[in-house]
Amino acid sequence: MTVYVDEAKHAFGRMIMCHMWADSDDELLAMADKIGVQRKWIQGHPELSFGKHKNASWVHFDIAKGKRDLAIQNGAIVTDKYGPVEHCAKLHIASGDPALVARGTAKIDQVRAVRAMKENAA
C-alpha cells in the first residue's frame, strides 16, 4: 500500500492537520478505514466528496496529528511539504496530455531544485 502523509501543520480549531493521499483511491480509502477517518471527509474526489471539498485540486484527506501517527504506524510514507506538489505533478505527467506533461515536468524540476537548495543550506 502506497499512502503518504506530509509534514504540513495547518491549524483547524484546536487540531493540527496534515495531508494524507495515495497512489490510488482504493489505497487511500483502505488507510482511512484502517485509522478511523470517515470517508465523508475525502477531498477532491469526483463522487465521494461534497460541498467545497469537491473542488480540491487533488484527492486527499486532511487528518489530525494523531491519525497521522496511526497512518505512519500502518505503513504510510512521510514526505516533506512538497510531497503533494510532486504527487500532482506525477499525475499530470501520467495523463499523457502534452500540456499537462510539460506542466508536471516543470513542477518536478522546481521541487527538486527547492529540495536541493534546502539540502545544501543544511
N, C-alpha and C positions, 0 to 999 in steps of 0.2 A: 504494500500500500504506500503510495507516494503522496503524503499530505504534508503541507508546510505551514509553519507559523512564523510570523516575523517578530522583530523586537520593538515594534511600534508601541507607544504608550500614550493612548488617547483617553482623556478623562471623559467619562459618561456618568454623570451623577457622582456617586462615591466609588465607582468602579474604574479600574484602569483596563482599557481594552486594547487588543491587538487583532490581527487578521489571521484567518485560517482558510486555506484554499488547497486544491488538489489537482492532479493531472486529469482527473475525471470526476464527473458528478457523483458516480457511484461510490468512489473512494471518499469523497468529501462527506456525503451523507452517511456512509458507514461510520466514519470517525465521529461525526456529530452525534449519531445514535450511541456510540460507544462511550462518549464522555458526557452525555446528558445534555446536549444542546438541542433545543427544539428546532425541528426542520422549518418551522414557520419563519425563523429569523434569517433564512438564507437571503442573500442579496445578489442581484444581477441575474437571477435565473428566469428565463422567459415564462415558465409556467408556475414555478413554486413560489416566487417572490410576489409580494403585494405592495401596493401603495408606492411610496417614494423609493422603496428598496428595489423595485423592479428596474429602476433606471441606473443602478450601479454599473460601472464600466467593466466589471468582471465578476465572475461567480465566486462568492466567498461568504464567510461568516465573520462578524465582529464577535470576539469572545473575550471573556474576562480572564484575568491572570490565573485564577485557579483552574479554569478549563484549559488554558494554555499549558499549564503544568501537566494536566491529565493527558492532553494530546501528545506532549513530548514523551511521557511515560509509555504511551501506546504507539510510539514509533514515528511521530511527526518530526520532520526535519526543520531545524531552526535556521532562518535566514535573516539577513540584515534588513534594514528598512527599504532596500532597493529590490528585494525579492519579488514583491508584487509587480513592479515595473518590468522586471526581467521575465516574469511569467506571462504577462500580457504581450510583451514583445515576441516571445516564442509562439504564442497563439497567432499573432499576426503573420509571422514567418510561415507557420504551418498552413495558413489559409491558402497559400498559392497565389493570391491576388497580388500582382506586381507592385501596386502602390502600398499595400499593407506589408508586403515583404520588405520593401525599402524602408518603410517607417519602423518596422520591428528591428531590422538590422541596425539602423541608426540608434535606436534606443539601447540595444545590447551594447553597442560601442560606447555609448555615453555611460552606461552603468559600469562597464569595465574600466573606463577612464577614471571615474569617481572613486571606485574601489582602489585602483592603483595609487591614486593621489593620497588617499587615506592611509594606505599601507606604507607608502614612502614617508609620510609625515610621522608615523608611529615609531 
